[in-house]
Amino acid sequence: MDRFGINTILPFEARVNTVVELCKRGHAARMVLSHDACIFIDWFPEKMLAATAPQWHFLHIHNDVLPALKSKGITDQQIRTMLVDNPRRILQPTAAY
């Protein structure tokens, strides 16, 4: 579930509701919550970026997304699964190369 903070592609509430519905259907073990905020981007002037994508920053998931998910019934375990367990499993190197 990438691109949190870029609300022009999919509004915040719709993106949160999508995650909630997928969790209700038992898919938390198949999702990772992420954004593609970056330290430097030269696509837009800095002032324009702040005006057009004010939630596109490194704290958005923890400050905004997680409280919204919890308010809709997502458990701490589901959040841990999406933020810790799944990335660990996905990024763990395999022995067979």
Secondary structure, DSSP 8 states (H G I E B T S, - for coil): ---TT-TTTS-HHHHHHHHHHHHHTT-GGG--------S---SS-HHHHHHH-TT-STTHIIIIIHHHHHHTT--HHHHHIIIIIHHHHHHS--S--
